[in-house]
C-alpha cells in the first residue's frame, strides 16, 4: 500500500498533477480491452472502493441491499457517480487533510493547533472560511466540469469487459486477502463489507463543502460523512 511520509497513512496513488488511478481511467479508451493489469496493479483502486467509495453507499444500506442480492457485491451496488464524486472530493481535499493531520500531530495543545498556519486550500471548492451563496454548494466551475469527466470515464469503465471479467475476480481476491474470506464464503452469501470492521478508517472526513476552518475532521462521525456525501450537489 502507498503510505504518505508526513502522515504515515494510506494514500491513493496519483500522478504529478494529483490525479489518482490514472491507469484505471485509461482502460476506458477501449471498453472491449480486458487489459493486462494484474491484481497487484488494481489493489489500491479496490481498497479505494472498499474504504472510501463504500461510504457513498453506506455500510448499513449496503448490508440491507445485500440480503436481497446475495450473489452480488459492492461492485454491483456502487455507481459511476459514487466513484466520480468520491475521487473529486479526495483530490479536492487531500492536501488540506494531510496538512490538518500534520498540524494535529505536531501541536501540543488545542490552541496551538487552532492557531497553526494553514497554507493549503481545496482544489475545486471555494476554500476555507469563505461564505457560500444561499443554497450554494461551493464547487467551482472547474470542479463541476471535472466531475462530469470523471462520471463519463467511470460509466464507460463500469460497462467495460475489464470491469466484468477482470475486476470482479480481483475483488474476490481482495476480500480473501484483507478480510479472511474463503472462496466458499465469497461464492455463496457472505457479505463483502464488514459492518463491524476493526481496521481503523483513513481520516478523510474533512468535507469539501465545509466553509468553517474551525471545524476539525476528527469531530465528524461516519454517519455525518455518509449524510454529507448523500447530500452532494454537482
BAFI-3210 file (N, C-alpha, C; in Angstrom, 3 decimals, decimal comma, padded with zeros to 6 digits):
// residues 234
n [1|2|3|4|5|6|7|8|9|10|11|12|13|14|15|16|17|18|19|20|21|22|23|24|25|26|27|28|29|30|31|32|33|34|35|36|37|38|39|40|41|42|43|44|45|46|47|48|49|50|51|52|53|54|55|56|57|58|59|60|61|62|63|64|65|66|67|68|69|70|71|72|73|74|75|76|77|78|79|80|81|82|83|84|85|86|87|88|89|90|91|92|93|94|95|96|97|98|99|100|101|102|103|104|105|106|107|108|109|110|111|112|113|114|115|116|117|118|119|120|121|122|123|124|125|126|127|128|129|130|131|132|133|134|135|136|137|138|139|140|141|142|143|144|145|146|147|148|149|150|151|152|153|154|155|156|157|158|159|160|161|162|163|164|165|166|167|168|169|170|171|172|173|174|175|176|177|178|179|180|181|182|183|184|185|186|187|188|189|190|191|192|193|194|195|196|197|198|199|200|201|202|203|204|205|206|207|208|209|210|211|212|213|214|215|216|217|218|219|220|221|222|223|224|225|226|227|228|229|230|231|232|233|234]
n.u [000,828|000,331|001,982|001,746|004,417|004,452|002,144|001,919|-000,136|-002,464|-002,525|-004,174|-002,643|-001,202|-000,651|001,757|000,175|-001,647|-003,851|-005,656|-005,396|-004,816|-004,062|-006,167|-008,256|-007,490|-008,187|-010,672|-010,424|-010,612|-013,218|-013,606|-011,311|-009,609|-007,399|-004,039|-003,641|-002,771|-003,794|-002,261|-001,811|-004,269|-005,026|-004,860|-006,872|-009,108|-009,042|-009,625|-012,269|-013,392|-012,824|-013,377|-015,242|-017,340|-018,510|-020,118|-022,247|-022,930|-022,501|-024,557|-026,744|-025,827|-025,633|-028,324|-029,272|-027,754|-028,930|-031,078|-029,816|-027,909|-025,977|-024,532|-022,089|-020,205|-019,250|-021,344|-023,228|-022,222|-022,187|-021,232|-021,353|-020,985|-018,279|-017,004|-017,646|-016,488|-013,768|-013,416|-013,860|-011,783|-009,390|-009,754|-009,503|-007,291|-004,678|-005,374|-006,378|-004,066|-002,389|-003,837|-003,670|-000,927|-000,481|-002,048|-000,628|001,724|001,041|000,864|-001,125|-004,683|-005,102|-002,734|-002,942|-005,233|-004,365|-002,373|-000,509|-002,068|-001,693|-002,718|-005,467|-008,726|-008,925|-010,964|-012,995|-014,574|-013,016|-011,418|-013,153|-014,745|-017,775|-020,680|-022,918|-026,442|-028,032|-026,016|-023,366|-020,664|-018,831|-016,452|-016,551|-014,670|-014,385|-016,935|-016,958|-014,850|-015,879|-017,922|-016,351|-015,064|-017,313|-018,242|-016,016|-016,026|-018,516|-018,130|-016,114|-017,444|-019,120|-017,429|-015,464|-013,285|-014,090|-016,154|-014,981|-012,398|-011,948|-013,949|-013,156|-010,723|-011,711|-012,779|-010,378|-009,276|-011,054|-010,577|-007,877|-007,804|-009,893|-010,072|-011,784|-013,076|-012,994|-015,349|-017,009|-017,128|-018,317|-020,813|-023,034|-021,811|-021,339|-019,610|-018,803|-017,764|-019,641|-018,786|-016,089|-012,855|-010,612|-008,821|-010,262|-009,214|-008,438|-010,483|-012,238|-012,570|-014,705|-015,302|-017,325|-017,417|-017,157|-016,161|-013,307|-012,681|-013,741|-013,043|-011,854|-011,791|-013,944|-016,207|-018,668|-019,049|-021,643|-022,173|-020,441|-021,520|-024,063|-023,362|-022,147|-024,302|-025,883|-024,764|-024,193|-023,676]
n.v [-001,193|002,330|004,734|007,846|009,959|012,038|011,779|009,128|007,514|005,683|006,448|007,187|006,229|008,619|010,772|013,264|015,491|015,170|013,631|010,638|007,068|006,844|004,946|003,143|004,724|005,069|002,721|002,899|003,806|001,811|-000,036|-002,754|-003,991|-006,259|-005,760|-005,860|-005,532|-006,568|-008,227|-006,992|-004,534|-003,354|-003,315|-001,062|000,557|-001,045|-001,029|001,639|001,734|000,093|001,344|004,043|004,795|003,164|004,521|006,319|004,801|003,647|001,556|000,238|000,556|-000,881|-003,422|-004,048|-004,064|-006,174|-008,423|-009,080|-009,434|-011,583|-012,784|-010,783|-008,070|-005,357|-004,080|-004,223|-002,626|000,023|003,102|004,752|007,437|007,504|006,727|008,717|011,094|010,627|010,455|013,065|014,550|013,492|014,194|016,920|017,650|016,444|017,560|019,427|017,778|016,299|018,326|019,135|016,792|016,683|019,043|018,486|016,351|017,556|019,669|020,700|021,574|022,334|024,981|025,699|024,091|025,176|027,747|027,338|027,883|027,607|026,550|025,309|024,968|023,790|022,194|022,326|023,741|026,500|027,190|027,616|029,182|030,874|032,416|030,913|031,341|031,675|028,593|027,599|025,322|025,551|024,429|024,890|026,035|024,672|022,390|021,245|020,630|018,829|016,776|015,856|014,818|012,737|011,219|010,347|008,816|006,707|005,625|004,473|002,672|000,969|-000,390|-001,884|-004,625|-005,230|-004,503|-006,355|-008,871|-008,988|-007,208|-007,971|-010,521|-009,901|-008,460|-010,482|-011,756|-009,698|-009,548|-012,029|-011,738|-009,457|-009,632|-012,143|-013,873|-016,874|-018,762|-020,148|-018,686|-016,279|-017,026|-017,742|-016,561|-014,692|-011,475|-008,800|-006,580|-005,673|-004,798|-004,272|-003,620|-003,809|-002,497|000,537|003,444|005,385|008,839|010,773|012,776|015,537|017,649|018,804|020,608|022,130|025,357|026,489|027,066|026,294|023,867|020,599|017,689|015,296|015,404|014,510|012,052|008,701|008,584|011,283|011,744|010,043|011,216|013,737|013,068|011,907|014,134|015,543|017,976|018,443]
n.w [000,000|-000,539|001,285|002,909|003,580|005,478|007,055|007,559|006,638|004,574|001,119|-001,924|-004,940|-007,139|-010,048|-011,187|-011,236|-009,306|-009,800|-009,268|-009,781|-012,556|-014,493|-014,321|-015,257|-017,897|-019,104|-020,216|-022,764|-024,574|-024,403|-024,823|-024,235|-022,222|-020,826|-019,441|-016,787|-013,565|-010,469|-008,460|-009,665|-009,463|-006,814|-005,075|-006,120|-005,641|-002,865|-002,445|-003,394|-001,463|001,061|000,788|-001,378|-000,675|001,408|000,193|-000,447|001,987|004,708|006,161|004,512|002,315|003,466|003,940|001,307|000,350|001,447|-000,169|-002,522|-002,799|-004,360|-005,387|-005,289|-003,735|-005,995|-007,739|-006,545|-006,133|-007,923|-011,022|-010,518|-007,723|-007,561|-009,112|-007,721|-005,211|-005,844|-006,776|-004,383|-002,836|-004,287|-004,323|-001,629|-000,471|000,073|002,012|004,054|004,679|005,600|007,885|009,425|009,809|011,264|013,514|014,567|015,377|017,044|020,432|022,066|022,037|021,417|020,142|017,883|016,691|016,029|014,210|011,201|008,072|004,846|002,616|000,325|-000,729|-003,971|-005,856|-004,753|-003,022|-000,839|002,421|005,114|003,579|002,814|001,488|-001,292|-000,825|-000,652|-002,171|-003,155|-003,263|-005,041|-007,645|-011,082|-012,564|-010,989|-011,311|-014,053|-014,122|-012,535|-014,250|-016,300|-014,928|-014,278|-016,819|-017,553|-015,631|-016,020|-018,505|-017,775|-015,967|-017,666|-019,125|-020,497|-018,925|-016,314|-015,844|-016,346|-015,284|-013,022|-011,222|-010,498|-009,272|-007,119|-005,553|-004,823|-003,328|-001,140|000,036|000,749|002,476|004,284|005,230|003,994|002,532|-000,523|-000,734|000,988|-000,417|-002,819|-002,060|000,248|001,839|003,099|001,452|002,751|005,922|008,630|011,179|011,047|012,263|011,487|011,521|010,094|007,288|007,711|006,223|006,491|006,360|005,010|001,725|001,380|003,696|005,020|007,224|008,888|011,414|012,016|012,834|011,224|012,621|014,355|013,160|012,643|011,201|010,260|009,785|007,658|005,697|005,361|004,368|001,955|000,626|000,300|-001,744|-004,325|-007,559]
ca.u [000,000|001,046|001,942|002,201|005,548|004,186|001,058|002,008|-001,445|-002,598|-002,982|-004,379|-001,518|-001,567|000,425|002,357|-000,859|-002,516|-004,962|-005,442|-005,834|-004,750|-004,038|-007,520|-009,059|-007,085|-008,784|-011,917|-010,156|-011,069|-014,082|-013,569|-009,984|-009,576|-006,195|-003,081|-003,450|-002,872|-004,404|-001,392|-001,999|-005,599|-005,344|-005,103|-008,193|-010,079|-009,041|-010,330|-013,689|-013,779|-012,696|-013,834|-016,467|-018,414|-019,180|-021,157|-023,387|-023,268|-022,403|-025,835|-027,562|-025,333|-025,971|-029,739|-029,358|-027,106|-029,824|-031,915|-028,955|-026,830|-024,918|-023,881|-021,050|-020,127|-019,018|-022,655|-024,019|-021,715|-022,440|-020,179|-021,450|-020,337|-016,822|-016,574|-017,742|-015,515|-012,461|-013,409|-013,670|-010,445|-008,373|-010,020|-009,200|-006,189|-003,622|-005,926|-006,413|-002,699|-001,903|-004,508|-003,098|000,437|-000,614|-002,572|000,427|002,793|000,520|000,850|-002,380|-005,749|-004,891|-001,645|-003,477|-006,179|-003,667|-001,316|-000,640|-002,582|-001,346|-003,403|-006,903|-009,303|-008,597|-012,149|-014,028|-014,327|-011,923|-011,701|-013,562|-015,490|-019,211|-021,268|-024,199|-027,582|-028,307|-024,869|-022,602|-019,261|-017,969|-016,090|-016,930|-013,663|-014,743|-018,127|-016,555|-014,011|-016,787|-018,580|-015,343|-014,921|-018,543|-018,210|-014,949|-016,382|-019,651|-017,521|-015,382|-018,386|-019,721|-016,341|-015,113|-012,341|-014,843|-016,929|-014,219|-011,153|-012,028|-014,795|-012,312|-009,762|-012,433|-012,807|-009,045|-009,118|-011,817|-009,861|-006,614|-007,922|-010,972|-010,041|-012,846|-012,681|-013,675|-016,716|-017,741|-017,328|-019,194|-022,144|-023,837|-021,059|-021,274|-018,247|-018,488|-017,942|-020,195|-018,013|-014,687|-011,994|-009,486|-009,049|-010,545|-008,386|-009,088|-010,779|-013,531|-012,692|-015,571|-015,065|-018,408|-017,296|-016,505|-015,695|-011,980|-012,510|-014,302|-011,997|-012,339|-011,932|-015,169|-017,336|-018,911|-019,288|-022,970|-022,053|-019,799|-022,468|-025,112|-022,819|-021,948|-025,612|-026,455|-023,901|-024,813|-022,646]
ca.v [000,000|003,596|005,484|009,225|010,078|013,007|011,366|007,684|006,944|005,223|007,430|006,656|006,620|009,576|011,249|014,521|016,521|014,868|012,777|009,278|005,921|007,236|003,741|002,605|005,587|004,883|001,495|003,200|004,165|000,666|-000,770|-004,195|-004,477|-006,828|-005,177|-006,781|-005,150|-007,691|-007,891|-006,025|-003,233|-002,811|-003,446|000,257|001,011|-001,841|-000,512|002,913|001,397|-000,521|002,210|005,399|004,870|002,469|005,499|006,954|003,886|003,444|000,134|-000,313|000,487|-001,997|-004,673|-004,314|-004,415|-007,468|-009,506|-009,469|-009,589|-012,321|-013,185|-009,578|-007,500|-003,904|-003,612|-004,093|-001,600|001,381|003,668|005,600|008,710|007,323|006,716|010,021|012,114|010,340|010,868|014,524|015,013|013,077|015,030|018,293|017,926|015,643|018,388|020,028|016,729|015,979|019,447|019,058|015,668|017,069|020,040|017,800|015,512|018,384|020,603|020,183|021,986|022,677|026,362|025,686|023,506|026,124|028,926|026,952|028,418|026,663|027,091|024,624|025,148|022,809|022,457|022,563|024,299|027,916|027,349|027,751|030,438|031,707|032,219|030,468|031,924|030,942|027,345|027,214|024,196|025,942|023,839|025,791|025,553|023,670|021,170|020,664|020,039|017,665|015,721|015,289|013,992|011,520|010,450|009,671|007,811|005,530|004,988|003,613|001,585|000,019|-001,182|-002,479|-006,035|-005,315|-004,477|-007,585|-010,119|-008,957|-006,543|-008,759|-011,583|-009,284|-008,095|-011,697|-011,925|-008,651|-009,961|-013,153|-011,258|-008,428|-009,901|-013,532|-014,650|-018,038|-018,754|-020,616|-017,531|-015,274|-017,545|-018,003|-015,432|-013,852|-010,077|-008,355|-005,446|-005,974|-003,634|-004,028|-003,697|-003,294|-001,757|001,988|004,066|006,519|010,080|011,533|013,332|016,971|017,738|019,927|021,575|022,946|026,653|026,954|026,494|025,842|022,532|019,589|016,470|014,212|015,536|014,041|010,618|008,068|008,983|012,632|011,625|009,459|012,182|014,798|012,533|011,723|015,447|016,213|018,660|018,745]
ca.w [000,000|-000,645|002,538|002,900|004,506|006,546|007,942|007,752|006,349|003,195|000,137|-003,267|-005,789|-008,167|-010,900|-010,741|-011,155|-008,180|-010,201|-008,799|-010,584|-013,966|-015,316|-014,342|-016,123|-019,287|-019,639|-020,919|-024,153|-025,352|-023,473|-025,055|-023,854|-020,872|-020,227|-018,824|-015,396|-012,647|-009,172|-007,783|-010,303|-009,148|-005,392|-004,484|-006,570|-004,897|-001,493|-002,501|-003,461|-000,186|002,232|000,535|-002,179|000,047|002,269|-000,616|-000,376|003,397|005,039|006,580|003,301|001,517|004,149|003,667|-000,116|000,162|001,865|-001,303|-003,702|-002,138|-005,294|-005,892|-004,431|-003,726|-007,359|-008,376|-005,867|-006,329|-009,247|-011,581|-009,798|-006,422|-007,750|-009,616|-006,676|-004,156|-006,357|-006,776|-003,008|-002,389|-004,915|-003,907|-000,225|000,062|000,666|003,228|005,086|005,087|006,411|009,180|010,167|010,182|012,342|014,688|015,125|015,950|018,042|021,799|022,705|021,103|020,997|019,168|016,649|016,104|015,522|013,277|009,844|007,079|003,533|001,522|000,145|-001,652|-005,373|-006,682|-003,897|-002,752|000,104|003,846|005,682|002,642|002,882|000,237|-001,638|-000,291|-001,362|-002,981|-002,624|-003,184|-006,057|-008,734|-012,416|-012,923|-010,276|-011,933|-015,329|-013,828|-012,090|-015,421|-016,977|-014,134|-014,399|-018,119|-017,510|-014,843|-016,690|-019,517|-017,115|-015,386|-018,737|-019,908|-020,308|-017,813|-015,054|-015,686|-016,423|-014,510|-011,724|-010,321|-009,963|-008,360|-005,902|-004,742|-004,247|-002,314|000,034|000,644|001,318|003,513|005,229|005,643|003,366|001,742|-001,816|-000,496|001,513|-001,446|-003,864|-001,526|000,717|002,773|002,696|001,190|003,621|007,339|009,318|012,398|010,660|013,321|010,928|011,594|008,817|006,958|008,087|005,009|006,845|006,171|003,857|000,831|001,492|004,890|004,823|008,529|009,081|012,788|012,188|012,732|010,594|013,578|015,128|012,382|012,716|009,912|009,809|009,233|006,355|004,760|005,062|003,540|000,611|000,023|000,007|-002,707|-005,455|-008,566]
c.u [000,873|000,884|002,450|003,271|005,243|003,169|001,081|000,642|-001,527|-003,094|-003,193|-003,241|-001,975|-000,369|000,905|001,337|-001,810|-003,716|-004,661|-005,998|-005,877|-004,773|-005,422|-008,391|-008,757|-007,697|-010,022|-011,685|-010,545|-011,900|-014,042|-012,232|-010,016|-008,341|-005,285|-002,790|-003,685|-003,604|-003,569|-001,562|-003,297|-005,913|-005,631|-006,472|-009,288|-010,170|-009,795|-011,843|-014,192|-013,845|-013,242|-015,183|-017,630|-019,170|-020,244|-022,425|-023,878|-023,279|-023,742|-026,791|-027,148|-025,718|-027,432|-029,941|-028,827|-028,034|-030,702|-031,132|-027,705|-025,712|-024,157|-022,903|-021,115|-019,938|-020,317|-023,435|-023,537|-021,945|-021,227|-020,166|-020,787|-018,822|-016,322|-016,582|-016,704|-014,108|-012,351|-013,141|-012,263|-009,376|-008,526|-009,414|-007,954|-005,110|-004,088|-005,927|-005,018|-002,119|-002,524|-003,927|-001,696|000,410|-001,070|-001,505|001,496|002,310|000,452|-000,442|-003,411|-005,575|-003,801|-002,122|-004,381|-005,467|-002,565|-001,582|-001,087|-002,411|-002,166|-004,902|-007,434|-009,050|-009,815|-013,307|-013,624|-013,236|-012,383|-012,188|-014,378|-016,981|-019,746|-022,565|-025,317|-027,919|-027,147|-024,114|-021,099|-018,346|-017,703|-016,546|-015,942|-013,982|-015,937|-017,784|-015,731|-014,866|-017,469|-017,628|-015,170|-016,139|-018,574|-017,188|-015,402|-017,694|-019,127|-016,829|-016,344|-019,070|-018,685|-016,151|-014,190|-013,073|-015,518|-016,058|-012,972|-011,364|-012,900|-014,006|-011,300|-010,434|-012,549|-011,471|-008,804|-009,836|-011,120|-008,608|-006,829|-008,985|-011,028|-011,178|-012,252|-013,416|-015,114|-017,585|-018,118|-018,319|-020,606|-022,805|-023,091|-020,973|-019,834|-017,952|-018,732|-018,443|-019,378|-016,531|-013,817|-010,829|-009,758|-009,284|-009,565|-009,154|-009,311|-012,007|-013,612|-013,479|-015,285|-016,116|-018,254|-016,583|-015,973|-014,373|-011,768|-013,052|-013,228|-012,576|-012,613|-013,202|-016,378|-017,452|-019,073|-020,653|-022,964|-021,478|-020,792|-023,546|-024,610|-022,614|-023,288|-026,219|-025,676|-024,716|-023,687|-023,361]
c.v [001,259|004,380|006,901|009,395|010,985|012,495|009,885|007,004|006,570|006,332|006,733|007,128|007,548|009,986|012,614|015,652|016,286|014,010|011,330|008,265|006,229|006,002|003,116|003,418|005,351|003,636|001,781|003,634|003,037|-000,222|-002,285|-004,822|-005,002|-006,365|-006,249|-006,375|-006,352|-007,268|-006,832|-004,617|-002,562|-002,794|-002,096|000,797|000,247|-001,369|000,816|002,690|000,914|000,498|003,617|005,422|004,184|003,419|006,267|006,102|003,786|001,960|-000,479|-000,436|-000,694|-003,334|-005,049|-004,750|-005,820|-008,629|-009,981|-009,599|-010,369|-012,756|-011,978|-009,018|-005,968|-003,350|-003,480|-002,917|-000,188|001,826|004,440|006,954|008,628|007,410|008,097|011,066|011,878|010,718|012,386|015,068|014,697|013,996|016,488|018,598|017,246|016,492|019,056|019,016|016,443|017,083|019,414|017,939|016,012|018,061|019,367|016,964|016,341|019,286|019,953|020,538|022,279|024,089|026,458|025,128|024,499|027,296|028,609|027,527|027,314|027,260|026,489|024,905|024,063|023,193|022,893|023,162|025,719|028,146|027,611|029,150|031,331|031,381|031,851|031,233|031,064|029,787|026,926|026,069|024,458|025,358|024,852|025,205|024,489|022,339|020,473|019,976|018,772|016,496|015,064|014,410|012,659|010,623|009,677|008,545|006,555|004,894|004,022|002,418|000,535|-000,852|-001,919|-003,957|-006,175|-005,356|-005,820|-008,837|-010,133|-008,400|-007,316|-009,901|-011,050|-008,868|-009,305|-011,954|-010,917|-009,034|-011,098|-012,663|-010,374|-008,719|-011,356|-014,359|-015,887|-017,966|-019,241|-019,481|-016,589|-015,732|-017,823|-016,712|-014,508|-012,424|-009,673|-007,010|-005,872|-004,727|-003,274|-004,208|-003,056|-002,469|-000,258|002,563|005,205|007,799|010,925|012,388|014,859|017,169|018,984|021,002|022,502|024,256|027,216|026,284|025,983|024,441|021,502|018,316|015,382|014,272|014,984|012,525|010,044|008,461|010,370|012,577|011,112|010,462|013,287|014,314|012,388|013,060|016,204|016,866|019,041|019,184]
c.w [000,000|000,646|002,322|003,967|005,692|007,556|008,264|007,569|004,878|002,304|-001,196|-004,159|-006,907|-009,012|-010,401|-010,637|-009,988|-008,534|-009,834|-009,801|-012,080|-014,874|-015,425|-015,296|-017,596|-019,913|-020,481|-022,364|-025,100|-024,441|-023,647|-024,650|-022,419|-020,120|-019,642|-017,387|-014,496|-011,368|-008,457|-008,361|-009,875|-007,654|-004,734|-004,881|-005,824|-003,447|-001,425|-002,579|-002,105|000,942|002,025|-000,196|-001,467|000,968|001,502|-000,642|001,059|003,716|005,402|005,395|002,449|002,147|003,903|002,220|-000,355|000,498|000,712|-002,602|-003,277|-003,077|-005,841|-004,859|-004,458|-005,130|-008,143|-007,811|-006,144|-007,771|-009,740|-010,888|-008,432|-006,557|-008,150|-008,504|-005,578|-004,591|-006,366|-005,381|-002,521|-002,970|-004,487|-002,544|000,321|000,732|001,954|004,356|005,620|005,965|007,802|010,038|010,670|011,342|013,629|015,375|015,841|017,085|019,418|022,532|021,625|020,571|019,938|017,833|015,931|015,440|014,523|011,882|008,893|005,688|002,400|001,530|-000,786|-003,105|-006,185|-005,891|-003,512|-001,715|001,517|004,194|004,771|002,726|001,496|-000,019|-001,073|-001,223|-002,281|-002,344|-002,632|-004,234|-007,167|-010,064|-012,889|-012,261|-010,890|-013,251|-015,104|-013,356|-013,284|-016,228|-016,248|-014,279|-015,711|-018,130|-016,782|-015,296|-017,750|-018,880|-016,572|-016,434|-019,577|-019,600|-019,105|-016,479|-014,812|-015,581|-015,546|-013,101|-010,737|-009,688|-008,972|-007,051|-004,974|-004,071|-003,132|-001,028|000,780|001,371|002,534|004,563|005,674|005,080|002,710|000,418|-001,672|000,044|000,387|-002,507|-003,381|-001,049|001,672|002,258|002,458|001,828|005,055|008,044|010,552|012,121|011,734|012,790|010,999|010,205|008,577|007,277|006,833|005,229|006,797|004,893|003,029|000,984|002,696|004,575|006,131|008,852|010,490|013,016|011,914|012,153|011,604|014,391|014,400|012,483|011,320|009,367|009,196|007,829|005,327|004,383|004,155|002,108|-000,097|-000,408|-001,054|-003,818|-006,398|-009,851]
res [x|x|x|x|x|x|x|x|x|x|x|x|x|x|x|x|x|x|x|x|x|x|x|x|x|x|x|x|x|x|x|x|x|x|x|x|x|x|x|x|x|x|x|x|x|x|x|x|x|x|x|x|x|x|x|x|x|x|x|x|x|x|x|x|x|x|x|x|x|x|x|x|x|x|x|x|x|x|x|x|x|x|x|x|x|x|x|x|x|x|x|x|x|x|x|x|x|x|x|x|x|x|x|x|x|x|x|x|x|x|x|x|x|x|x|x|x|x|x|x|x|x|x|x|x|x|x|x|x|x|x|x|x|x|x|x|x|x|x|x|x|x|x|x|x|x|x|x|x|x|x|x|x|x|x|x|x|x|x|x|x|x|x|x|x|x|x|x|x|x|x|x|x|x|x|x|x|x|x|x|x|x|x|x|x|x|x|x|x|x|x|x|x|x|x|x|x|x|x|x|x|x|x|x|x|x|x|x|x|x|x|x|x|x|x|x|x|x|x|x|x|x|x|x|x|x|x|x|x|x|x|x|x|x]
***
